Amino acid sequence: MDITVETLETPALTKAQLAELLFEQIGLNKREAKDMVDAFFDLVSNSLVDGDDVKITGFGNFQIRTKSPRPGRNPRTGEAIPIAARRVVTFHASQKLKEQIQAGATANQVQV
């Protein structure tokens, strides 16, 4: 699958681009493609909010991690500020994805 990024400012793959790829490559109509992309991300988001890990074979794992409260510091004033406990999402790439990224990085390096 060849994905081209249309802007040089922010090289990111958007939900609209994913829906467009589903439309072009699978043949779904545009409404179905958009609904499918939205449903996928809703499912992932809701699973994470519920505290469940999301594992996508060949891509990676999204996990919820609870960070303990800790002391922080305002960088401008130096004043100590407590940072409350919070839940954060972490992503760990699969070995397959890491290998693909390395292969792409190696292919893109310029010989000097």
SVG drawing of the C-alpha trace seen along z (x, -y; Angstrom):
<svg xmlns="http://www.w3.org/2000/svg" viewBox="-23 -33 53 44">
<polyline fill="none" stroke="black" stroke-width="0.4" points="0.0,0.0 1.5,-3.3 0.4,-6.3 1.3,-9.8 1.1,-12.7 -0.4,-15.8 1.1,-18.5 4.8,-19.0 3.9,-20.9 2.4,-18.0 3.2,-14.5 0.3,-12.6 -2.2,-10.0 -5.7,-11.3 -9.0,-9.5 -10.2,-11.1 -7.2,-9.6 -7.9,-6.2 -11.6,-6.4 -10.4,-7.4 -8.1,-4.4 -11.0,-2.1 -13.1,-3.7 -10.4,-3.4 -8.9,0.0 -11.7,2.0 -14.7,0.4 -16.7,-0.7 -18.8,-3.8 -17.5,-6.9 -20.1,-6.9 -19.4,-3.3 -15.7,-3.9 -16.0,-6.9 -18.3,-5.0 -16.0,-2.0 -13.0,-4.2 -15.0,-6.0 -16.3,-2.7 -12.8,-1.3 -11.4,-4.3 -14.5,-4.4 -14.0,-0.8 -10.3,-1.3 -11.0,-4.5 -13.8,-2.9 -11.7,0.2 -8.9,-2.0 -11.3,-4.2 -12.7,-1.0 -9.1,0.0 -8.7,2.8 -5.5,3.1 -5.7,3.1 -3.5,5.5 -3.3,5.2 -1.3,8.1 1.6,7.0 1.2,3.4 1.5,3.1 -0.1,2.7 -1.9,-0.2 -2.0,0.0 -3.3,-2.0 -0.8,-2.9 -1.6,-4.6 0.9,-7.2 1.3,-7.9 1.0,-11.4 4.4,-13.1 6.0,-16.5 6.5,-18.8 7.9,-22.3 6.8,-25.3 9.7,-26.0 9.1,-29.8 8.8,-30.4 10.5,-27.3 7.4,-26.9 6.7,-23.3 3.4,-22.0 1.9,-18.6 1.0,-16.5 -2.1,-14.4 -2.3,-10.7 -3.5,-10.1 -4.0,-7.4 -2.0,-7.6 -2.0,-5.5 1.3,-3.9 2.1,-2.3 4.6,0.4 5.3,1.3 5.4,4.9 8.6,6.5 7.2,6.7 6.5,2.9 9.9,2.1 11.6,4.2 9.5,2.4 10.4,-1.0 14.1,0.0 14.0,1.3 12.3,-2.0 14.9,-4.1 17.7,-2.1 16.2,-2.5 15.8,-6.2 19.4,-6.9 21.5,-8.7 24.9,-7.2 27.7,-9.7"/>
</svg>
